[in-house]
């Protein structure tokens, strides 16, 4: 199972809020409201998927299941100066690595790196 690590100058509460709230996710990833523990992702290209929230531990861990029961886990650890070390584990496939870069740009710098072009994929890099 792949693992990605990313450091943030921002504290765990800021990173957690971006991952775990509809308003947070919409700033860098996708329109993603949630109802009764289910997130409905709608990506800029119009594609959709649902995710079931499996675990939500404030400022520590956020995990959901999506795309044919693939589990994606975000683990947050505070660093020695109040920043956040984020570890993401999940299956090969549906996680767009550029999403993690957009997350960092938004949380640490307030910058939206998305291309805002509905004819393209979610991120700023198309394959």
Secondary structure, DSSP 8 states (H G I E B T S, - for coil): -EEEEEEESS-HHHHHHHHHSHHHHHTTT-EEEEETTEEEEE-TTS-EEEEEEEEEETTTEEEEEETTTEEEEEEEEE-TTS-EEEEEEE-SSS--HHHHHHHHHHHHH--------TTS-SSS---
